[in-house]
Amino acid sequence: MRVLTLADWYLPGARGGGVPRSIANLAARLGGEAEFHVVTRDRDVGETQPYPGVRAGEWTGVGNARVLYLRGGPSAEVLRRAIGEAQAEVLYLNSVFSWAFSIRPLVFWRAGRIPRLPVVLAPRGELNDGAMRRGTAKKRAFLAAVRAAGLHRGVTWQASTELEAEEVRRWFGRGARIRIARDLPTLPAADAEAPRSPKEAGVLRTVFLSRISPKKNLLGALEILSGVTGRVVLDVFGPVEDAAYWAACETRAASLPPNVTMRYRGDLAHEAVGAALREHDLFFLPTLGENYGHVVQEALLAGCPVLLSDTTPWRGLAERGVGWDLPLDDAAGFRAVIERCVAMGAEEHAAMSARARRMGMEEAEAAQALADNLAVFREAAGSRPPAARPRSPAATAV
């Protein structure tokens, strides 16, 4: 089964959020059942130069996937060539709003300018309330227009959760064809069992690791920390996606009380995430919404307890003894948890860390998620006549 995947960004980029990681995990974990061919940009978010060693327009081996890097979005001609060379059976889109890698390809598809493969579309959290808060009027007008045009008619929607399925129904109607298959988690890295830096009672090393954008709610995290009395150091890792928002965060950080310090640590390569998380006592992400949250699982794998909003699929954390998930309007509740973590000693934290790591490992097994994702593509591929299985396009390993 051969899947042609379109996405604005992919590996080795580190600034594209969870979508590249979701696709890479699919390619890695379904490799025995499906071949993933990815068409994407030849540079990372905000970069003017291509990835080193990448030649645009040529298939390249990246992990378990074959990748066609482009200087811009694909034309109909490029897509026809990619579909033919990959002998694709399914077209897999990973955005609702991307003009270059979702909307134009759908227009080509509806107009018959590319083969009418079955289409699977993963909204990747773009329809949740947190994401829709920004640019609401423009997004609503856009969704109304594409809905009126019937652009997504015949598409199979891949929702990560029942909540995301309901979001699709809200915007695209109760008749939308939806299959639920949550994102595949990341496998443990080779150093996943490396020892953690021990917790010191009376001080809390907290980490925020995500894109700097309103949806991720760093400003909300700073507002919560402004009312904490214990000694807290907040290390912030991640690319600045919104300069004006980051300026507001810097202004707020400058007015934090003396017992709270924010340090911006810049971008972090994916292979360095585990080590960074092991140097912290608490992962703090009061996000406005996530359809999965790969970094949450990575924090758990690193044995780092988590403090989240209740707008992610990671729920019931306190009952598992691995963290907390609280309503965004409960600032007092967030502060009480942080004060408790400040006071926590090494022994209590080590026990909590061990439970977190076990949960991360259990999540990594993801047998049902594997089956559900495979079923989405099999069902889609089964809706067209089978073709003889050809050889994959030639690739240069990187």
N, C-alpha and C positions, 0 to 999 in steps of 0.2 A: 504494500500500500504506500503510495507516494503522495506527499502533501507539499504543495507549494505555498509557502508562508510569506506574507508581506508584513513588514513592520518598519516604522521610521528608523529605529535604532536596534542594533544587535551587538554582540560581542565582537571585538574586545572592548567596546565602549563601557564606561562605568557610570554614565550620567543619565541613562535612559529609564531609570526607575525599575519597576518589577517586571515589565514586559520582556526585556531581553532574558532575564533570569527564568521567567515562565517558559519561554520557547526553548531555551537551552536545556531546561529540566525535561521537557517533553522529548527532545531529541535524544537526550542521554538515557532516559528511562523507558522509552518506547522503541528504542533502536532495533530491537529484535523483531518488531511487528510493523514498524512504519519508518519510511525514509523521509526526513525533513529537508527540504530545499528552501533556503531563506533568501528573499530579495530585500535589500535594505540600503541605507545610506553608507557611504564609505568614510564617514567621520562621525565623531561623537556630538552630543548636544552642545551647541554653541561654538563648536570648533570650525575654523576656516581651513584647516589642513586635514588631509585624509590620514587614516591610520598608517603607521609605518609598515612598509612592506606589502601593502594591499594594492592590487592592480584593478582598477574599476573595469567592470564589464567582463571579468573572468570568474569562473567558478573556483571557489577556494574551500578547502577542507578546514572546518573549525569544529573541533570536537567530533560529535556524531552527526553534525549537519554539513550540508554543502551550501555555501553562501555566495550569492552574486551581489557584490558591492557596486553601488551606482553613485554618481556625483549628484544626482537629484532623484526625483520620483520617476517611476517607470512609465514609459510610453506604451501605447497599445502594441507597437511592434516588439518592444523589449519583452513585454509580458507574453506575447505569442511565442517568442523564441524560448523564453524560460520555461513555459508550460511544455513546449515540445521537447526541449533538451532534458528536462526532468521527467518527461512522460507522466505528468502529474495527474492524479485522479481526484484530488480535492484542492480547492483554493481556500486558504486559511487567512482571514483578515483579523487584525488585532487592535482595531480602533473604530469608534463610531465617527469621530470628528476629523481624522487625518485626511486632508485633501489629497495628498500625493499617494498614500498607501492604502486608502480605503475607498474614498468617495469616487475618485477618477477610475480606479479599477472596476468599481461597481457599475459606473456609467458605461465603460467599455463592455462589460459583461452583459448588461441589459441590451446594449445596441448591437450585440453580436460581433464586436470587433476583436474579441478574444473568445476562445472556446468556452462553451457554456458548461463548465465544470460545476459540480455541487459546491456551494459556498458555505463555509462555517465562519461565523463572526463572533469573536470574543470581545465584549465591551470593555474589559479590563478596568472596571470600576468607574468609567467615565460618566455613567448615568446615576451614580449615587448622589445623595443630597449634598455631601461635602464638595464633590467635584462640580455639581451644577450650581452651587452658590456663586461661583465666579463667572461673570459674563452671562448671567441668567437670561436676560432678554434676547441676546444674540443667539444663544444656544437653543432657546425655545423656538425662535423663528426658524432657525436652521432645521431643527427636528420636524417642525410642522411642514416645511417645504419638502424635505425628502420623503416624509410620510405621504404627503399628497401626491408626489410623483411616483410612489410605489417602488422606490429605488431598492428597498430591502425585501420586496416580495419574493418568496421562494428561498430566502436565506435561512439557514439553521443557526440559531443563536446558542452560543455556549456560555452559560451562566455559571459562575463559581459557587453560588449559593442560591437557595430559594429566595432570599431577599433580592439578589441581583436579578433573578428571573422575574420577580414582581416589578422591578424597575423597568425591565424591558417591556413588560406588558403595559405599564403606565404610559410609556412613550410610543410604543409601536402596536398597541392593541392586544386584546385578549387572544386573538387568533395567531399570534406569533408562534412559530415553531421553535421551542426552547428545549435544550437538553442540559441537565445540570451535571457538571464535572468540575470539581474544585481544582485549583492550581496544584501542580505536583510540587511537593516540598523538595528542598535541597538535600542531597546526600551529605553525610558527615564528611568533613575534610580530614586529611591524613592526621592533622594535629588536633582533632576534636577532643581527645582525651588529655591534652596538655594541662598541666596544673594551672589553677587560677591564682591571681594575686589575692591574698586573704583580706577580709573585711576588717577595718579598724573601727571600734566603737567610738561614736561621737563625731564621725565625719562620714559623708556619703559621696562617693564618686559616681556621678550619674552621667549617662551618655544618651545623646539624641543623635541618631544616625539615619538621615533621610535627606531628600531634596529640600532645599530651603524655598518653600512655597506656602501660600496661605492654607492649602489643603492639609499640609502636614502639621501646621499649628504650632510652630516654634514660639510664636508670640504668646499663644495661650499658655505654653509651658513656662515662659518667663513670668507671666502674670501670676501663675500659681506659686512659683518659687519666691516671688516678691513678698509673700506673706508667711514664709517659713522662718522659724527662729533657729533651727539647727544649722550646723556647718555643712554646706553643700557646694560641690564643684561640679558644674555642668560642662562637659566637653561636647561640642557640636561638630559632627562630621557630615559633609554632604555638599554637593554643588549648589551654588546660588542660582536658582532658576528665575527669581523675581527680585531685581535689584532694589526696587522701591520697598518691597516687603522686608528685605534684609536690612535696609537702612532703618526701618521702624524697629526691627529686632535689636539692632545695635544701640539705638537710642534708649530702648527699654532696659537693655542689659546694663547700660551706664548708670541707671538709677536704682539698680538692685541694692539691697542692704549689704553692709560689709560682710555678713556671714555667708553670702551667696556670690559665687563667681562663675561667669560664663567665659569659656575659652573656645574660640573658633579654630578647629584643627584642619580645615580644608577638605579636599576630596580624599577618598579612601579607596584604593584598589580592592576589588572583591576578594582577592586572595589574602588581604590583610585584615579583613573584617573580624574573623574569629579571634585573632590575637588582640585586637583593640577591645573587643567586647569582654575578653577575659581580664582586662585591666580595670574593669568597672564593676560596681556593686549593683547597679540598677539601670535597666534600659527604660527610657521615659519617652513615650510617643502618644500625646493626647490628640491624635489625628482626627480630622473631621470625617474620615471614612476610608476604609480599605476593603477591596474585594477579597484579598487574601492577606498579604503582608509577609513577604519572604523574610524580611529582616527580623520579624518577631521570632520566626522559627530558628533563624541563625543565632539570635540571642539565647534562646533556650538551649540550643546545641552547645553554646559556649558556657552554659551554666550560669547565665546572667538572668536573674529574676526580672520580670517586666511589669511596668505600670502603664496601662493603656486606657484610652477611652473605650466606651462600650459600642463603638461604631465599626468594629472589625469582627471577623468570624471567631476570633480568639476570646471565648467567653468561659465563665466558670473557673477563672484562674485561681481565685482565692480558695475555692473548694479543693483544687488540686495542690494547693500549697506552693505555687510557682510564681505568683504575682497577683495583680489586681486589674479589673476592668470596671471603670466607673463612668457614670454619666458626665458629659462635658460641663453641665451646669453645677456640678458638685465640687466646687473649688475647695471647700472645707474638707471634703472627703479625700481629695488628692493630697492636701497638705498634711492631713493626719497620717496618711500612709507614708509620706516622705519623712515626717518626724519619727515615725516608728522605725523606718529604715536607717535613719541617722543613728538612733540609739542602739540598733542591732549589733551584737557582737559577732566574733568570727565563727563560733560554734553554731549558732542559730543560722547564720547566713550560709555556712557550708552545707547544712542539711537542706536548706531551701534550694541552693545551687544544684545539689545532687538530684533533687526532684525535677528541677527545670531541665537538666540534661537528659534525664530519663524520658521526659515528655517530648523533648526535641527528637530523641532517637526513635521513640514510638511513632511520632509524626512522619519521620523520614521513611518508614516502611510503607505506609500509604497504599496498601494492597487494593482497597476499594477505589481510591482515587485513580490508580493505574487502570483498573478495569473500566471505570466510568469514562475516562478520557479516550481510551482505546475504542470504546463503544461508539463515541461521538463520531470518530473518523471512519470506523467501519460502516456505520449506518449511512454516513454521507457517501462514502465510496461505493457502497452497494446500490446506490440509486442511479448508477450509470452502468452500462455494459462493461464487463471486465476486458482488459486489454492484455496482450502478451507482455510479460515482464521483461523490459529491456535493461541494458546496463545503465548505471548512473552516469551522469555527465562527468567528464574528467575533472579532477580537482588537484590543486596544488596545496599540500599540507602546510599549515602555519601553526 
